[in-house]
């Protein structure tokens, strides 16, 4: 099986924000969206996103 795992569980305390770092907007989209879009473009059989902290 061809799978992708995106580790997105950081709290981002050094960013001094209440938002988790992966949800910070970058050019109008949350940073996590770029990682998910890139992974999906590679057509994995399974995509797992690990979230939380």
C-alpha positions as CSV (number, residue, x, y, z in Angstrom):
1,X,0.0,0.0,0.0
2,X,1.2,3.5,-0.9
3,X,0.3,5.8,2.1
4,X,1.2,9.3,3.2
5,X,1.3,10.5,6.8
6,X,1.3,14.2,7.6
7,X,2.4,15.0,11.1
8,X,0.4,18.2,12.1
9,X,0.2,17.9,15.8
10,X,2.3,20.8,16.9
11,X,0.9,23.5,19.2
12,X,3.0,26.3,17.8
13,X,3.7,28.0,21.1
14,X,6.7,29.8,19.6
15,X,4.4,31.5,17.2
16,X,2.7,33.3,20.2
17,X,-0.8,32.6,18.8
18,X,-3.8,30.8,20.1
19,X,-4.1,28.9,16.7
20,X,-2.2,25.7,16.2
21,X,0.6,26.4,13.8
22,X,-0.8,24.3,10.9
23,X,-4.0,26.5,10.9
24,X,-2.1,29.7,10.4
25,X,-3.1,31.3,7.1
26,X,-0.5,31.5,4.4
27,X,-1.6,33.2,1.1
28,X,-5.2,32.7,2.1
29,X,-5.1,29.1,3.1
30,X,-4.2,27.3,6.3
31,X,-0.6,25.9,6.1
32,X,-1.9,22.4,6.5
33,X,-3.9,22.7,3.2
34,X,-0.7,23.0,1.3
35,X,0.6,19.7,2.7
36,X,-2.6,17.9,2.1
37,X,-2.9,19.2,-1.5
38,X,0.7,18.2,-2.2
39,X,0.2,14.7,-0.8
40,X,-3.1,14.2,-2.7
41,X,-1.4,15.2,-5.9
42,X,0.8,12.1,-5.5
43,X,-2.3,9.9,-5.5
44,X,-1.7,7.9,-2.3
45,X,-3.9,4.9,-1.5
46,X,-4.3,6.3,2.0
47,X,-3.7,9.7,3.5
48,X,-3.4,10.0,7.3
49,X,-3.2,13.4,9.0
50,X,-2.1,13.3,12.7
51,X,-3.5,16.3,14.6
52,X,-3.7,17.3,18.2
53,X,-1.2,18.1,20.9
